[in-house]
Amino acid sequence: MNHVAERAGVSLKTVSRYVNGETNIAPELGERIAAAIAELGYRRNLAAASIRPGQASRLIGLIISDLANPYYSALAAAAEQEVMAQGYVLVVSSSTDDIARYDHLVSRLVEQRVDGLIIVPPRGGHDRIDSDSLLSPAVFLDRPPLSGGADCVLADNRGGARSAIEALLNGGLRQVAFLSDSLEVFTIRERWLGYLETMACHGVDPVSLPNWTGAHSREEAKAGAIRLLQETEVEAFFTANNRATLGALEAMQETGIQRPIIGFDDFESASLIGGGISVVRQPVEEMGRAAAQMLLAKMTRETSQQQQVVLPTELVLRGSEAR
């Protein structure tokens, strides 16, 4: 900035006011400063500027569960579009549902002086996350902290599961298997409760039903589905996330045993596989945007009230529930 001031023939304070976006600068001086900046290739050091009182880094951190999962990629893309429109850059990291890794990421992002955080808590770690201790404004996305008292954006997981099970039971099926990731994950547990509630309402005892939980990857879900197909009287699958759905489809292809299926989470090829896979579709883009908007409002103190937004899901029937 000293070099820019010298080249433009103005004071350092005038250059500082210019790069900080102040408008009460004479047009002639502004043009000289702009020319000097272009000639010297000056770039503002936002990291240095952010340590000054009242200054911001213009960075927002997003911690998701798994970068490789298209669901989380879609959440991140929607959030990024929203924050970039307001002049912020989104820094995305993945906890891989590991608590130690999550703690490390939070510390590093706070050290980088991000202006705010959007967080998908790691499984099994929901109850130890206190939004007041994060040092930066925070909004929780997809999964809330179990301690409560935090701003968060969620989908209606339990209601979505109920709609899927109703559709399968209305087709005369009773031995509907629940295939999923760990019940430690908030979203999976909510879908499990929706499944149990609906089964009970229809007079089906869930204790006797074939189920498989703890399948974190598509390969683990496939192995679980093969066991269910070969060793139980399973009549249909309710798969509680997109990886469980793909695992079940691969298992049916490998064993040659076909069963009706409804999955939770839509995915790109769902309308193409086998004529179409029925799913519970989450409003993923809306969730990402809502979390970003909520955080921006919190950062600018437009609102101080804690909010919990629960967005509705949509049952999309493509025929696989009746095969």
N, C-alpha and C positions, 0 to 999 in steps of 0.2 A: 504493500500500500504506500510505503514511503517512496518507492520508485515511481508509482503511478502519480502521486502528488507532485513529485519533482518534474516529471515529464509534462504534466498538464498545467504546471504553474499555479497550483492551488494548494491549500493547506491540507494536512493529513485528516483533519476533522471533516473537511468538505468531502473528501474521498470516502471516509467512513459513512457519512450521512447518505451519500449516493448509493454505495453498495448495499446499504440497509434499507433501500427503497424509499427514503424520504423524498418528498416531491417539492419542497420549498427551496429548490436550488435553481439559480438562473439558468435558462436554457443554454446559453453560451458556455457556461462552466460545465454543464452536464455533457455537452457535445465533446468538449476537450477531454473530460475524464473518460468518456466512452471510447474515444479514439486512442487514448493512452492505454487503456485496458486491452483493447484489441491488438495494439502494436506490441505490447509487452507480454501478452498471453497470460494476464493475471487471472487467477481463480481464487474465489473466496474460500478460506479455510473454515468450514462450518464446524468442524470438531473443536477448533480453538474458540470460535465465536460462541459456541454453546455453553462454555464454562463461565461466561460473563453473566452477571445477574440479569434476569429478564429475557435472556436469549434462548433460542430453541435450536435443536439439532435438525429439525424437519425430518426426523426418522421415526418410524413406528415399527416395533417388533411384533412378529406373529410367530407363535410357537404352536405347531400342529403335531399330530401324532405320527404321520407317516407321509413323507414327500412322494413316495411311489404310488400311493393310493389315489386314484382319480377323484374320489370324493373330496379329499383334502386339497388336492390341486385346484378343484373348482371353487372351494371356499376361499382359497388364497387369491385366485384370480379376481374374484368378485370384490374382495376386500381391497386388493391392490388398485383396482380401477377407481374405487371410491376415494381412497386417500390421495392418489396421485392427482385427482381432479382438484384437490385442495392444496396441492403443492408439497405433499409429503412423499417420501420414498419408503416402501415397505421392505423390511428385512425379514425373510422367512427362514425358519429353522425347524428341524424335526426332533422331537424328544424320543422317538421310537418307543414311546410308552415306558421309558426307563426313568425312574425318579431321580437318580443321581445325575443323569444327563440333563433332565429338566432343570434341576437346581443350578447346574453349571450354565445353562443357556440363559436363565433369568439373570444370574449374576453378571454374565458378560454383556447382555443387552443393556442392563442398567448402567454398567460401567461405561458403555458406549454412549450413555446419556440419551437414550431414545426418549422421545416425548410421551410415548404411551405404549401399552402392550395389549395385544389380543391373544388370548391363551386358550388352547384346548388342553385341559389338565391331563396328566398321565394316568393310566389306569392304576388303581390301588393307592394313588396319592391324592385323591380328591379331598380327603379329610384333613390334610396337613397344609393346605394352601390358604393363606390368609391374605386377602387382597389389600388390606391396610399395611402389610409389611413389604409390599413390592416396591415401594418408593416411587414408582411411576404410576400414573392413572392406568387402570386395567379394566378390560371387559372380557368375560369368559364366553367362549363360543363352543357350541355342540354339547359340552359337558359342564355342569356347574361345580364349584367347590362345595363339598358336603357341609362345610361350616355355615353356608348361607351368607346372607348379607352382602351380596356382590351383584354387580351389573352383569347380566348374561343374556345370550340369545340361544334359544333351543328350538328343536323341532318337537312336535307332539308324537314322541316315540311310542308311548303306550297306546294312544288312539290309533296310530297307524297300524300297529300290530293287531289290534282288535278287528280292524276292518279286513285285514288279510285272512285272519282265522275264520271270521264270519263267512267270507267268500268260499273257503275250503269246506267248512262244515255244511254250508247250504247246498253243496254239491253231493252230500250224502257221505262224506268221508269222516272218519273218526280217529284213526291212528295217524295223526298228524305229528310228525317229528319236528322238534326245534333244533336247528343246526346253527351253531354260532361260535363267536369268540368268547372270551372269559366273561363270566357274570360280574367280575370286578369292574368292568367298564360300565359307566352310568347308562349309556344309550342301550347297551345290550340288556342290562338288568331291567330297564323300563320296558323293553320289548318282550322280555321274558314274562314280566308281570302282566302285560296285556294279553299274552298268550294264555297264561294260567287263568286269568279272570274270564276270558271268553270260553275256554274249555269248560270251566265250572258252571257257567251260565247255561251251557248246553247239556249239562249232566254227565260230562265226560271226566273221569278221574285222571288228572294229569300224572299221578304217581305211576300208573301202569303204562304210560306212553313211552315210546322209544325216543331218546333225546341224546344230543352230543354237544357239549360245550367245551370251550377252551381251545378251539381251532383258530389260531391267530393268522395263519397263512392259507392260501388256496390249497396247497398240498396237504396241510393238516385237515382242512375241511373235506377234501376228497377222500382221505383215508377214513375219516369218521363216517362219511356217507356210505362208503363201500361196506363198512361193518354193519351199518343199519340196514342196508339193502339185503345183505346176505344172511344176517343173523336175527332179524326181527320181522314183524309183520307190518312194517311201515307202509302206510297207504298214500302219504303225501309228505312234502317237505315245506316247512316255513323256514327260510334261511334268513338270518337276522342281519346280514350285511352283504355287500357285493362280493367279497371274497368267498364267503360261505356259499353264495349262489353259484359262482363259477366252479367251486369245488364239487358241489352236488351235481351239476351238469356233467362235469368230467367223469364223475363216478357212475352216473347212469349210462353214459356213452361206453365206458370201459366194461361195465357188467352186462350191458344189454337189458337192464331192468329199468323200465320207464315208470315214473311216478309224477303225479301233478305237483306243481311247485309254484310258490309265490315268494319272491325275495324282497328284502328291505334294501332300498337304494336302487335307483335306476342307473344304467350304464350304457355306453354308446351302442353296443351291439345287441342290447336286450331285445330290440324290436326285430332283429334279424335271425337270431338263433332259434332253430326249430319252429319257425313261424311266429315267434314272439314269446318273450318271457314276461309274465305278469309280475308287477313290482309295486311296492309302496314307494312313491317318489317324494323325496324331501325337497323343500324349496331352497336348494343349496345356494344359488346366486343371491337370493333374497336374504338368506342368513348371513352371508359374508358381507353384503352391503349394510345390513342393519347393525352388525357388530361394529363396522368401521364408523358408521354415522353416530352410534352411541358413544364410541370412544372420542371422536372429534368433539362432540358436544360436552363430554366430561372434561376434556383437555382445555376447552375454551370457557369452561364454567357456565355454559348456557343452561345447564341443569345440575342440581346437586342431589336430586332424588334418585335412589337406587331403583333400577328397573329390571324386571325379568320378562322378556318377550318370548312367548311360545308360539311358533308358527305352525299352521296346519299342514298335514301331509295329504297326499292324493293317491288313492288306489287306482292303478292303471292295469286293467285286465286285458291281456292279449291272447288268452286261450290256454295258457299252460296250467291254469288252475283246474282245468277239467280234463286233462289228458289221461 
